[in-house]
């Protein structure tokens, strides 16, 4: 790569309008469409293998009609995401948004994961002390109590049940709400918000309406915490950052909103997909039952294999960037494909094989660089406790429908399962 240069200033949000779509006769000459559909839910799209070998930096056409670049080799993805010439600012005109309403709403609300330094640094420093390994490790008893209680309720209801709302979403949403001090009486409300805001087909109006409901709930809680502070994360943010003027109320709502949305959706999908994989591979489930100490390594391997947040690293080149002999021009959108990187045989021998003893598992399922997921330690803890408890307490868990009837989510920001009927 060339020596780093400071990024050029972003264009105003009003300039982020989408260009007109190409005329029908020009469609044949356009690059292949992206995102690409998974053939197997436990593996990335088959086309990624060809891209890594033949076209590691490839031009694609997005659902919005824009064109962007995708990067598929492990070393290239890591180098790209660590390059200071790459911008995550959603206001840039060629930001490679995958949803119709994503960029318009994001340019208004400015979620911190779609900002650059120094703005991004300010938000990250605000949250980081609450997501350290030490802080998250101290949460294990509370997470275990949440998981046991939810599993008690699921078992008491009798099968069959839809595993996604009954367990996967209930665990992830309850944990993040517990951390923040947000009411969790209606767990499906949070799932509905993400279903709309994370859909690639949602309009800007639909996304804004869904997030508006979430912000209204958070706003009420912020007001209460200003009068009655507690020990939760929201109270700490109010006392340490809102009252001191480090953030405004809209900035705080956006930060807490994206923490809830991103945190609960990825964990929900990982719990459900991992459970389905273990149901399809009873040998792996038995391996974990026989040796629970394997669970931390198993979680990282499942994160690598699934790579459900494959296309979350949406970026714009602030300057020309050379990657594997190709040049991504300044102001072009570029996406680092996490699933393609995590299945690169140059880094992970036999990448499709699920190996709980895999050495040097330095996957990029949580991204890489300054935007690496701040909640990764919490996600690991949730997965470890949710899966270990499920395997131990419900050894007879099985699908209640044929595998072919399981409904997957192919049109959302993170890959996952819509419905997963199970019994025991």
C-alpha positions in Angstrom: 0.0 0.0 0.0 1.0 3.6 -0.5 2.0 5.8 2.5 -1.0 6.9 4.5 -2.5 10.4 3.8 -5.1 12.2 5.8 -8.6 11.7 4.5 -10.4 14.4 2.7 -13.4 16.0 4.5 -16.7 14.3 4.0 -19.4 15.8 1.9 -22.5 17.1 3.6 -25.3 14.6 4.4 -27.6 16.3 1.8 -25.2 15.2 -0.9 -25.6 11.5 -0.1 -28.5 11.0 -2.5 -28.4 7.9 -4.6 -27.6 8.3 -8.3 -30.1 7.2 -10.9 -30.2 3.5 -11.7 -28.6 2.3 -14.9 -30.8 1.9 -18.0 -32.0 -1.7 -18.6 -29.8 -2.1 -21.7 -26.7 -1.3 -19.6 -27.5 -3.9 -16.9 -25.7 -6.6 -18.8 -22.4 -4.7 -18.7 -22.6 -4.0 -15.0 -20.5 -5.9 -12.4 -22.1 -8.8 -10.6 -24.7 -8.1 -8.0 -23.9 -8.0 -4.3 -24.7 -9.2 -1.6 -24.4 -12.8 -2.8 -26.7 -15.5 -1.4 -25.4 -18.3 0.8 -26.0 -21.8 -0.4 -25.2 -23.3 3.0 -26.2 -21.3 6.1 -22.9 -22.4 7.8 -20.6 -21.2 5.0 -20.1 -18.0 3.0 -21.4 -17.7 -0.6 -19.6 -20.1 -2.9 -18.6 -17.2 -5.2 -16.2 -16.0 -2.5 -13.8 -18.8 -3.2 -13.6 -17.7 -6.9 -13.1 -14.1 -5.9 -10.2 -14.9 -3.6 -8.5 -16.8 -6.3 -9.3 -14.9 -9.5 -10.5 -11.4 -8.4 -9.5 -10.6 -4.9 -10.5 -6.9 -5.4 -13.7 -7.0 -7.4 -16.2 -4.5 -8.6 -19.8 -5.2 -7.7 -23.3 -3.7 -8.1 -25.2 -2.9 -4.9 -29.0 -3.1 -4.3 -29.1 0.7 -4.5 -27.8 0.6 -8.0 -24.4 2.0 -7.1 -21.1 0.2 -7.7 -18.4 -0.6 -5.1 -15.4 -2.8 -4.5 -15.3 -6.0 -2.4 -12.0 -7.4 -0.9 -11.9 -11.1 -0.1 -8.4 -12.2 1.0 -7.6 -12.4 4.7 -4.5 -10.3 4.7 -6.0 -7.8 2.3 -9.1 -7.4 4.5 -7.1 -6.8 7.6 -4.8 -4.4 5.8 -7.8 -2.5 4.4 -9.6 -2.1 7.7 -6.5 -0.9 9.4 -5.6 1.7 6.7 -6.1 5.3 7.9 -7.0 6.3 4.3 -10.3 4.4 4.7 -13.4 6.2 5.9 -16.4 4.8 7.7 -18.3 8.1 7.4 -21.8 7.3 6.2 -22.2 10.9 4.8 -19.8 10.3 2.0 -21.7 10.2 -1.4 -20.4 6.8 -2.4 -20.8 5.1 1.0 -21.7 1.5 -0.1 -25.0 1.2 1.8 -26.8 -2.1 1.1 -30.2 -0.9 2.3 -32.5 1.6 0.5 -33.0 3.7 3.6 -29.7 3.0 5.4 -27.6 6.0 4.3 -30.3 8.6 4.5 -31.2 7.8 8.1 -27.5 7.1 9.0 -26.5 10.5 7.7 -29.0 12.1 10.0 -28.5 10.0 13.2 -24.7 9.5 12.8 -24.3 6.1 14.6 -20.8 6.1 16.0 -19.8 2.9 14.0 -20.4 5.0 10.8 -18.1 7.9 11.9 -14.3 8.6 11.7 -11.8 9.9 14.2 -11.9 12.1 16.2 -15.7 11.7 16.5 -15.5 7.9 16.5 -12.7 8.0 19.1 -14.8 10.1 21.4 -17.6 7.6 21.4 -15.4 4.6 21.7 -13.6 6.0 24.7 -16.9 6.6 26.3 -18.0 3.0 26.0 -14.8 1.1 26.2 -14.4 1.0 30.0 -17.6 -0.9 30.3 -16.7 -3.6 27.8 -13.2 -4.6 29.0 -12.4 -8.3 29.6 -12.4 -7.7 33.3 -15.8 -6.0 33.4 -17.4 -8.6 31.2 -16.0 -11.5 33.1 -17.6 -10.1 36.2 -21.0 -10.3 34.4 -20.9 -14.1 34.1 -23.0 -14.9 37.2 -25.7 -12.4 36.0 -25.7 -13.8 32.5 -25.9 -17.3 33.8 -28.9 -16.4 35.9 -30.6 -14.8 32.9 -30.0 -17.9 30.8 -31.2 -20.3 33.4 -34.3 -18.3 34.0 -35.2 -18.1 30.3 -34.4 -21.8 29.8 -36.7 -22.6 32.8 -39.5 -20.7 31.1 -38.9 -22.4 27.7 -38.9 -25.9 29.2 -42.0 -25.1 31.3 -43.9 -24.0 28.2 -43.5 -27.4 26.6 -42.4 -28.1 23.0 -42.5 -27.4 20.3 -41.4 -23.7 20.4 -39.8 -21.2 18.1 -36.2 -21.2 19.4 -35.4 -17.7 18.1 -37.8 -15.7 20.3 -38.0 -18.2 23.1 -34.3 -18.5 23.7 -31.8 -16.9 21.2 -33.4 -13.4 21.1 -34.5 -13.6 24.7 -31.0 -14.3 25.9 -29.2 -11.6 23.8 -31.8 -8.9 24.4 -32.1 -9.6 28.1 -28.4 -9.4 28.6 -27.9 -6.1 26.7 -30.9 -4.6 28.4 -29.6 -5.7 31.8 -26.2 -4.1 31.1 -27.8 -0.8 30.0 -30.6 -0.7 32.5 -33.3 -0.7 29.8 -36.8 -2.3 30.5 -37.1 -5.7 28.9 -40.7 -6.6 29.4 -41.3 -6.8 25.6 -38.3 -8.6 24.1 -39.9 -8.9 20.7 -40.1 -5.1 20.4 -36.3 -4.9 20.0 -36.3 -7.7 17.5 -39.0 -5.9 15.5 -37.0 -2.7 15.5 -34.0 -4.5 14.1 -36.1 -6.5 11.6 -37.1 -3.2 10.0 -33.9 -1.1 10.5 -31.6 -3.9 9.4 -33.6 -4.9 6.3 -32.1 -4.0 2.9 -35.6 -3.4 1.5 -36.8 -0.9 4.2 -37.3 2.7 3.1 -35.8 5.6 5.0 -39.2 6.4 6.4 -39.6 2.8 7.7 -36.2 2.8 9.2 -36.7 6.2 10.9 -40.1 5.1 12.3 -38.6 1.9 13.8 -35.7 3.7 15.3 -38.0 6.4 16.5 -39.8 3.9 18.7 -36.5 2.7 20.1 -35.2 6.2 20.8 -38.5 7.1 22.6 -38.0 4.2 25.0 -34.3 5.1 25.6 -35.2 8.8 26.0 -37.7 8.0 28.8 -35.0 6.0 30.5 -32.4 8.7 30.2 -34.8 11.2 31.8 -35.4 8.8 34.7 -31.7 8.1 35.2 -31.0 11.8 35.5 -33.3 11.8 38.5 -32.7 8.3 39.8 -29.2 7.1 38.8 -28.4 3.4 39.2 -25.4 1.1 38.6 -26.2 0.4 35.0 -24.3 1.6 31.9 -27.0 4.1 30.9 -26.7 5.8 34.4 -22.9 6.0 34.0 -23.2 7.5 30.5 -25.7 10.1 31.8 -23.6 11.0 34.8 -20.2 10.9 33.2 -20.9 12.2 29.7 -24.4 13.8 29.3 -24.2 16.0 32.4 -20.6 17.0 31.6 -21.5 18.1 28.1 -19.4 15.4 26.4 -22.4 14.2 24.5 -25.8 15.7 23.6 -29.1 13.9 24.2 -29.4 13.0 20.5 -25.9 11.7 20.4 -26.5 9.6 23.5 -29.7 8.2 22.1 -27.9 7.2 18.8 -25.0 5.6 20.7 -27.2 3.6 23.0 -29.6 2.7 20.1 -26.8 1.2 18.0 -25.4 -0.6 21.0 -28.7 -2.3 21.5 -29.4 -3.0 17.9 -26.0 -4.3 16.9 -25.4 -6.1 20.2 -28.6 -8.1 20.4 -29.0 -8.9 16.7 -25.6 -10.5 16.2 -25.8 -12.5 19.4 -29.4 -13.7 18.6 -28.3 -14.9 15.2 -25.2 -16.6 16.4 -27.0 -18.4 19.2 -29.6 -19.7 16.8 -27.3 -20.6 14.0 -24.8 -22.3 16.3 -27.6 -24.3 17.9 -28.8 -25.4 14.4 -25.3 -26.5 13.5 -24.9 -28.5 16.7 -28.2 -30.2 16.0 -27.0 -31.1 12.5 -23.7 -32.2 13.9 -24.3 -34.3 17.0 -20.7 -35.3 17.1 -19.7 -31.7 17.8 -22.4 -31.4 20.4 -21.1 -34.5 22.2 -17.5 -33.2 22.0 -18.6 -30.1 23.9 -20.6 -32.1 26.4 -17.7 -34.4 27.1 -15.3 -31.4 27.5 -17.0 -28.1 28.4 -13.6 -26.5 28.7 -13.6 -26.4 24.9 -16.4 -23.9 24.9 -14.3 -20.7 24.5 -12.4 -22.1 21.6 -15.6 -23.6 20.1 -17.3 -20.1 20.3 -14.4 -18.5 18.3 -14.5 -21.3 15.8 -18.3 -20.9 15.3 -17.8 -17.2 15.0 -15.2 -17.8 12.2 -17.3 -20.4 10.4 -20.6 -18.4 10.5 -19.2 -14.9 10.0 -22.8 -13.6 10.1 -21.7 -9.9 10.0 -19.9 -10.5 6.7 -20.5 -7.1 5.1 -20.7 -4.8 8.1 -17.4 -3.1 7.3 -18.7 -0.6 4.8 -16.1 1.9 3.9 -15.1 4.7 1.4 -11.6 5.2 0.1 -10.5 8.7 1.2 -7.5 8.4 -1.1 -6.4 6.0 -3.8 -5.5 2.7 -2.2 -3.6 -0.2 -3.8 -4.7 -3.7 -2.7 -3.2 -6.9 -4.3 -2.2 -5.0 -7.4 -5.6 -3.3 -7.9 -6.3 0.4 -7.2 -9.5 1.4 -5.4 -9.9 5.1 -6.5 -10.5 7.8 -4.0 -14.2 8.3 -3.1 -15.2 4.8 -4.2 -17.0 2.5 -1.8 -15.2 -0.6 -0.6 -16.3 -3.6 1.5 -14.1 -6.0 3.4 -15.7 -9.4 3.3 -15.3 -10.9 6.7 -16.7 -14.3 5.7 -14.4 -14.5 2.7 -11.4 -13.6 4.9 -12.4 -16.1 7.6 -12.5 -18.9 5.0 -9.3 -18.0 3.3 -7.3 -21.3 3.1 -4.0 -19.4 3.2 -4.9 -18.4 6.8 -7.2 -21.3 7.9 -6.4 -24.7 6.5 -9.5 -26.6 5.5 -11.6 -23.5 6.3 -15.0 -25.3 5.9 -14.1 -27.8 8.6 -15.4 -27.0 12.1 -12.5 -27.6 14.4 -12.7 -26.7 18.1 -9.0 -27.4 18.4 -8.0 -25.1 15.6 -4.7 -23.3 16.5 -4.0 -19.6 15.8 -7.7 -18.8 15.2 -7.2 -15.1 14.6 -10.5 -14.6 12.8 -12.0 -11.2 11.8 -15.6 -12.0 12.7 -15.7 -8.9 14.9 -14.0 -6.8 12.2 -10.5 -5.4 12.5 -8.7 -2.1 13.2 -10.1 1.0 15.0 -13.7 -0.1 14.3 -13.4 -3.6 15.7 -16.5 -4.5 17.6 -16.4 -3.0 21.0 -18.8 -5.6 22.4 -16.9 -8.7 21.3 -16.1 -9.9 24.9 -19.8 -9.6 25.9 -20.8 -11.5 22.7 -18.4 -14.3 23.5 -19.7 -14.6 27.1 -23.3 -14.8 25.9 -22.5 -17.5 23.4 -20.4 -19.5 25.9 -23.1 -19.5 28.6 -26.1 -19.9 26.3 -24.7 -22.9 24.4 -23.1 -24.6 27.3 -26.3 -24.4 29.4 -28.4 -25.5 26.5 -26.2 -28.6 25.8 -26.1 -29.5 29.4 -29.7 -29.1 30.4 -31.5 -30.1 27.2 -29.5 -33.0 25.7 -32.7 -34.2 23.8 -33.2 -30.9 21.9 -34.1 -31.5 18.2 -35.8 -29.9 15.3 -39.6 -30.0 15.2 -39.7 -29.6 11.4 -37.6 -30.9 8.6 -34.3 -29.1 8.2 -35.5 -27.9 4.7 -38.3 -25.9 6.4 -36.0 -23.8 8.6 -36.4 -20.1 7.6 -33.2 -18.1 7.1 -32.7 -14.3 6.8 -31.0 -13.5 3.5 -32.1 -9.9 3.4 -30.7 -8.4 6.6 -27.6 -6.7 7.7 -26.5 -9.9 9.5 -27.3 -13.4 8.4 -29.4 -15.5 10.7 -32.6 -17.6 11.2 -36.1 -16.2 11.1 -37.8 -19.2 12.6 -36.4 -22.3 14.2 -39.1 -24.7 15.6 -37.6 -27.1 18.2 -38.8 -29.7 20.7 -37.1 -32.1 23.2 
